[in-house]
Amino acid sequence: MEKYSNNDIRYYQAFNRLLVDCTSVIIQSDAGNFSSCLDEVLAKIGEFAGVDRSYYFHFNPTKEQASQYK
């Protein structure tokens, strides 16, 4: 049986909270506020990762291009 450190457990608990929070924000969004919800999700992910920026790339398979959202 593998033993996890307290730091590992805290990290995975925080990561699970992040997933739940981000999922909740997205589920509660609609077309009118999706952009601001996406901003909130990106901010949460960036804060968790300890970075000053996070991006969302939308890939359009028919046009073979990507658009960036930050």
N, C-alpha and C positions, 0 to 999 in steps of 0.2 A: 504494500500500500504506500502510495506516494504521499509525503508530508509537505504541506505548503506553509510558507512563512506567514507571519501576521501581515507583512507588507504585501505579499501576493494576494492574500484574502481581501485586504482593504482595497487594493487596486481593482480586483475583479468586482467587488461590491460597487465601487464608484463607477466602473465601466458599465455595469448592468443598470445602475441608476441613470447614467447618461443615455443609454439605449431606450429606456422607458420614457424618460423626459422628451427625447427627440421624437420618438414615435407618437407620443401624446400630442405634441405640438403639430406634427404633420397631419394626424388624424383629425384634429380640430380645425384645420385650415380649410379654406374654400378658395374659389378663384379670386375673390376680392382681396384676400389678405395673404395669399400664398407667398408672395415675394417677401413680406415682412416676417412670415413664419420661417422661410428658408434662411433669412438673415439671422434669426434667433438660433436656429439649429446649427448653422455654420459657426456662430459665436460660441455656442456650447462646446462644439467639437474642438475648436481652436483653443479654448480655455483648458479643456481637459488635456489636450496634447501639449500644452505649454508653448504654443506658437502664436505669432502675431497676425497671421493670415491663414484663411482656409478658403478653398475654392470649390465650386461645383461646376463640372463640365457636362454639358448636354451633347451627346453624340447623335447626329442625324444620319442614320444608315443610308437613306436614299440619296442624300446630297454629299455623303462622304466628307462631312465637316463637323467641327465641334464649335460650340459657343461657350464662352466662359461667363460664369456668374460669381461675383465675390461679395 
